[in-house]
Amino acid sequence: MTTQSMDALLKAGEVDQARALAEAALRKNKDDRPALLTLAKLATVDGEWERAEELVTRATRGGKDNDADSLLVQAAVASQRDQVEQARSLYEQVIRTAKPPRAEAHFGLGYLLASLDDFAGARKAFEKAVELDPNVAPYQFHLARMCFALEDLKAALPPLEKALELNPLYPPVYVVWGTVLLHLGELETAEQVLRKGLELIPGHPEILNVLGNVMVALGNVSDAFAITQELAKAFPDDADAQGNFARMLMATGHRSDALAVCRALAAKGLATAQSKTIEAMVLESHNPPDFEGAAAAYREAMKLDPEGFGPANNLGNLLLSRQDGKPEENVKQAIEVLEEARRREPARVEPVLNLALAYARQGDKAKSKALASAVVKQNPEPELREQAERLLKTLG
């Protein structure tokens, strides 16, 4: 069996057939190079990195007989071991020297760059892989992922459609496609795509989760509630499933139940920024509000998500609204956490506007004006812009 035949099976996702052919070839000749390299590639797919290295060493006689296939396996092993520069060098070596060009090298480099958060570089690499071999579903899918990461949502749609055409039983395609359509506001299309996925892959939790979000956006609360409840029952120890159920309970007025779900997660050591934020919001909504409990929960949420602005922004608002006879101390603390919220996500308008309000309450008109003006220049949604403009008029 030729290397090309085995590679064709691997690209088509026919893993079992490729493995069977390689093993049959090795039974005839224990040093069959194509078979050894095919099994080495399969070992990387299976996460058996030491076996992959052993097989590629046998195939290349200890590295004396390298070619593009062996270098690709070595690059994958190096990447897994966080030997980033070595992996990158090997991928680039294949890109420079392989004749004909190897799409796998561009794909491997793209995957490596994506792991380093170089989404623009990864997108270029995936685009080249797709150009060289457009009929490989993972190449199309990961190109779409990078378009999504770079917020080029419409560009993500064609590769997602192609990936689904090539492999209609791959759940992540439905998840990403549904999410992209949700962000684009194409809710009916998102629902159709996700329900089609569930017809082919019944009960898949990630597809169900995105469908629940789409149902919320469509205003179909009953279906959204049913989906989140189903997932919560199926996955009692899954923090995301439980957190989404708590969020739905809170949104539908079942606040005590939402609080119970959040505290059950915390008791299991599974609290997340989402669950702690929901806990804080429920405590804040009590009559009278539980300010101490809510503030403590928001601070826990800040620790659990060191990059998210939401809990810090909410805590700032809570402190600004507190009426306990300590207005100066509350404003001072609010400014501290709102500055932290702005540091975490500088592009977000909400903490900037809240800071403008806080500095105005502190009596620092210059800072308040500068921040409110910055909000107006960002041209946010009408409600936030109007608040900033009213503040500027009040300040004079």
Buried (B, 14 or more C-beta within 10 A) or exposed (E): BEBEBBBEBBBBBBBEBBBEBBEEBBEEEEEBBBBBBBBBBBBBEEEBBEBBBBBBBBBBEEEEEBBBBBBBBBBBBBBEEEBBEBBBEBBEBBBEEBEEBBBBBBBBBBBBBBEEEBBEBBBBBBBBBBEBBEEBBBBBBBBBBBBBBBEEBEBBBBBBBBBBEBBBEBBBBBBBBBBBBBEBEBBEBBBBBBBBBBEEBEEBBBBBBBBBBBBBBBEBEEBBBBBBBBBBEEBEEBBBBBBBBBBBBBBBEBBEBBBBBBBBBBEEEBBBBBBBBBBBBBBBEBEEBBBEBBBBBBBBBBEBBEEBBBBBBBBBBBBBEBEEEEEEEBBEBBBBBBBBBBEBBEEBBBBBBBBBBBBBBBEBEEBBBBBBBBBBEBEBEEEBBEBBBEBBEEBE
